[in-house]
Amino acid sequence: MSKLVTIFGGAGFVGRYIARRMAKEGWRVRVAVRRPNEALFVKPYGVPGQVEPVFCNIRDDASVRAVTRGADAVVNCVGTFSRGGKNNFAAVQAEAPGRIARIAAEEGVASLVHISAIGAASDAPSIYGRTKAEGEAAVKAAFPAAVILRPSVIFGNEDGFFNKFGAMAALSPILPLAKAETRLQPVHVEDVAQAAVKGILGQAEAGTYELGGPDAASFRDLMGKMLGVIRRRRLVLNVPTVLMKVLAFGADMVEAVTLGLVTNKLITRDQLNSLGVDNVVAPGAKGFKELGITPATMDAVLPEYLWRFRPSGQFDAIKASAKNLKKA
Ligand SMILES: NC(=O)c1ccc[n+]([C@@H]2O[C@H](COP(=O)([O-])OP(=O)(O)OC[C@H]3O[C@@H](n4cnc5c(N)ncnc54)[C@H](OP(=O)(O)O)[C@@H]3O)[C@@H](O)[C@H]2O)c1
């Protein structure tokens, strides 16, 4: 019988890359999600029956136990930006990781990988960062052999970072940014997934790894890079923090008043607070080097998926060469 990994949040951006890699390793993959009917796209990652979405409520012991039982490894990819409701920061990022780690230990799971984030700290300026730190502490207490991965902002085909600003730049002549001088160290989703796979396979020592790509740059410079890739010239505007606070408050209020029917995809007050500090690998932290992984550069990957925001999308190169023909 092949080995079994349970991936909480395995249909999310990062989770699906881990699920695909584990299927390639020949493991059975249980993708534990809230809505299995919306996660059916993971099934073709393996042969029929190899990758299965299953229902799980991460706030409930019995539900977590049901999907953990029999697993050789567990990965937790669940995260949120939500401050209200039952699935708030504390429930999802502080309590659930502890529950998953405790139950994994009780069920005799051999390896546990927990995805946290750079900036997780008890004195972080955001609730996101503080609850990530609580989650890490609970995981370490319940499952000391866990591998904890702390990525910086993650890029790749389905990312919520370059895609969001690329879409904005395709529509608007101005790119408004908050905290444009904050430094980030984008990391490719495939590299984060590879790190997780090493943790699952027992090829990484227990402990915390900070994952940043080869290039750290300010938010403003990253937008410049993105604009170069999508071949658009836009005014990158650093909006004063007070103005952004008002905007974020308004957007948060719309979400609260509509009871979450309209989600705040613009910027939340907590995201604004997160952006107040650099999000780069700390000096001396363990990272890709210790994992034996060479992370991909943005230059190698961004053109592969940001072409869709170019003025002529996939026809950009053909159009440019047609222009040359006309000249000749
Ligand atoms: N993306 C980044 O730039 C980045 C950077 C640093 C750290 N991280 C961390 O990396 C992990 C994966 O992030 P991601 O980018 O893959 O995010 P994602 O695409 O939003 O995936 C998160 C997953 O968590 C699930 N989830 C959220 N709330 C849940 C709840 N209450 N109960 C059960 N499942 C829930 C989501 O399921 P639904 O589809 O049902 O909502 C989704 O599958 C997270 O812990 C995140 O904090 C991400």
The ligand as an ORCA input file, in Angstrom:
! r2SCAN-3c Opt
* xyz 0 1
  N       0.339     33.333     -0.754
  C       1.282     33.979     -0.110
  O       1.871     34.947     -0.622
  C       1.677     33.543      1.284
  C       2.788     34.154      1.890
  C       3.176     33.737      3.158
  C       2.491     32.723      3.797
  N       1.421     32.142      3.200
  C       0.728     31.076      3.912
  O       0.761     29.913      3.118
  C      -0.411     29.126      3.365
  C      -1.091     28.839      2.049
  O      -1.449     30.081      1.458
  P      -2.129     30.181      0.029
  O      -1.518     31.318     -0.671
  O      -2.140     28.841     -0.605
  O      -3.582     30.632      0.447
  P      -4.985     30.183     -0.162
  O      -4.901     29.944     -1.619
  O      -5.973     31.167      0.337
  O      -5.216     28.804      0.533
  C      -5.554     28.739      1.876
  C      -6.364     27.505      2.066
  O      -6.880     27.574      3.393
  C      -8.228     27.181      3.343
  N      -8.994     27.772      4.434
  C      -9.104     29.072      4.758
  N      -9.897     29.211      5.847
  C     -10.294     27.956      6.187
  C     -11.105     27.427      7.208
  N     -11.692     28.207      8.096
  N     -11.298     26.101      7.256
  C     -10.709     25.293      6.354
  N      -9.920     25.716      5.362
  C      -9.714     27.034      5.277
  C      -8.728     27.664      2.016
  O      -9.865     26.915      1.681
  P     -11.138     27.555      0.942
  O     -10.826     27.415     -0.502
  O     -12.247     26.703      1.409
  O     -11.238     28.976      1.408
  C      -7.535     27.390      1.122
  O      -7.559     26.095      0.626
  C      -1.261     29.949      4.333
  O      -1.038     29.509      5.624
  C      -0.740     31.359      4.153
  O      -0.934     32.122      5.309
  C       1.000     32.522      1.950
*
